Amino acid sequence: MRLLLDSHAVLWAAGVSSQMGERCRESIRSATSVYYSAATLWELGIKRAKGRLHYPDHMVSDLIANGFVELPITVAHAERAAALPLHHQDPFDRMLVAQAQAELLTLVTTDHQIIAYDVEVLDPRR
């Protein structure tokens, strides 16, 4: 299994919160690859700059040290995101859907709006 973590799942995997369920932790441990998107770090950085979110400065280096892999945004991802139906208005989440579809990844998210898209989802609370 290859996973792509939504922003809250990145925070939970980095230990910022303990809300991640045991099934999800096991899926991450046994996954072939676990990705975090450049879009996710962009979104988290914006929220952090606005004072709406706090996480350690070393979070990304911790993710890398634990074997998580950065997923850059490509033109193909951008074109796919732009072509998605408007089930979801958040551009960051639409990018994650596009990346998950293009790269054949399971999206780890609690966002119930994402299930409207043709993408496999894993709820990190379980």
C-alpha positions as CSV (number, residue, x, y, z in Angstrom):
1,M,0.0,0.0,0.0
2,R,1.2,3.5,-0.9
3,L,-0.2,6.3,1.2
4,L,-0.6,10.1,0.9
5,L,-1.2,12.0,4.1
6,D,-3.6,14.9,4.4
7,S,-2.5,17.8,6.6
8,H,-4.0,16.6,9.8
9,A,-2.6,13.1,9.2
10,V,0.9,14.7,8.7
11,L,0.5,16.4,12.0
12,W,-0.7,13.3,13.7
13,A,2.1,11.2,12.2
14,A,4.6,13.8,13.3
15,G,3.4,13.4,16.9
16,V,1.7,16.9,17.1
17,S,-1.5,15.1,18.1
18,S,-2.2,11.6,19.4
19,Q,-5.5,11.2,17.5
20,M,-4.2,8.7,15.0
21,G,-5.9,5.3,15.3
22,E,-4.0,2.0,15.6
23,R,-5.2,0.6,12.2
24,C,-3.8,3.7,10.5
25,R,-0.5,3.5,12.4
26,E,-0.2,-0.1,11.3
27,S,-1.0,0.8,7.7
28,I,1.8,3.5,7.8
29,R,4.2,1.0,9.3
30,S,3.5,-1.6,6.7
31,A,3.1,0.7,3.7
32,T,5.5,0.5,0.8
33,S,5.7,4.3,0.8
34,V,4.2,7.1,2.8
35,Y,4.1,10.5,1.1
36,Y,3.4,14.1,2.2
37,S,2.6,16.6,-0.4
38,A,4.3,19.9,-1.0
39,A,0.7,21.3,-1.0
40,T,0.2,20.1,2.5
41,L,3.3,21.8,3.8
42,W,2.2,25.0,2.0
43,E,-1.2,24.8,3.6
44,L,0.2,24.1,7.1
45,G,2.8,26.9,6.7
46,I,0.0,29.4,5.8
47,K,-2.0,28.4,8.9
48,R,1.1,28.6,11.0
49,A,1.9,32.1,9.8
50,K,-1.6,33.2,10.6
51,G,-1.2,31.8,14.2
52,R,-3.9,29.2,13.7
53,L,-1.6,26.3,14.0
54,H,1.6,25.3,15.8
55,Y,4.1,22.5,15.0
56,P,7.8,22.1,15.6
57,D,10.3,23.6,13.3
58,H,11.9,20.2,12.8
59,M,8.6,18.5,11.7
60,V,9.7,18.0,8.1
61,S,13.1,16.7,9.0
62,D,11.4,14.3,11.5
63,L,9.1,13.0,8.7
64,I,12.1,12.5,6.4
65,A,14.0,10.7,9.2
66,N,11.1,8.4,9.6
67,G,11.1,7.4,5.9
68,F,8.3,9.7,4.7
69,V,8.7,10.9,1.1
70,E,8.0,14.4,-0.3
71,L,5.6,14.4,-3.2
72,P,6.2,17.5,-5.3
73,I,3.5,19.2,-7.3
74,T,3.8,18.6,-11.0
75,V,2.1,20.2,-14.0
76,A,0.2,16.9,-14.5
77,H,-1.1,17.1,-10.9
78,A,-2.2,20.8,-11.4
79,E,-4.0,19.9,-14.6
80,R,-5.8,17.0,-13.0
81,A,-6.8,19.1,-10.0
82,A,-8.2,21.8,-12.2
83,A,-10.3,19.2,-14.1
84,L,-11.8,17.7,-11.0
85,P,-15.5,18.1,-10.4
86,L,-16.2,20.8,-7.8
87,H,-17.2,18.5,-5.0
88,H,-14.7,20.2,-2.8
89,Q,-13.8,23.9,-2.8
90,D,-10.5,23.7,-0.9
91,P,-7.6,23.9,-3.5
92,F,-5.2,22.1,-1.2
93,D,-7.5,19.1,-0.8
94,R,-8.3,19.1,-4.5
95,M,-4.5,18.9,-5.2
96,L,-4.2,15.9,-2.8
97,V,-7.1,14.2,-4.6
98,A,-5.4,14.8,-8.0
99,Q,-2.0,13.6,-6.7
100,A,-3.5,10.5,-5.1
101,Q,-5.3,9.7,-8.4
102,A,-2.3,10.4,-10.6
103,E,0.2,8.4,-8.4
104,L,-2.3,5.6,-7.4
105,L,-2.1,6.5,-3.7
106,T,-4.5,5.9,-0.8
107,L,-5.3,9.3,0.7
108,V,-5.2,9.3,4.5
109,T,-7.8,11.8,5.6
110,T,-10.9,12.5,7.8
111,D,-12.4,14.8,5.2
112,H,-15.7,13.3,4.3
113,Q,-16.1,15.5,1.1
114,I,-13.2,13.7,-0.5
115,I,-15.1,10.4,-0.8
116,A,-17.1,12.0,-3.6
117,Y,-14.0,11.6,-5.8
118,D,-12.7,8.5,-7.3
119,V,-9.9,8.0,-4.8
120,E,-9.2,5.4,-2.2
121,V,-9.4,6.8,1.4
122,L,-8.1,5.6,4.8
123,D,-9.5,7.3,7.9
124,P,-6.6,8.1,10.2
125,R,-8.8,7.9,13.3
126,R,-9.2,4.2,13.0
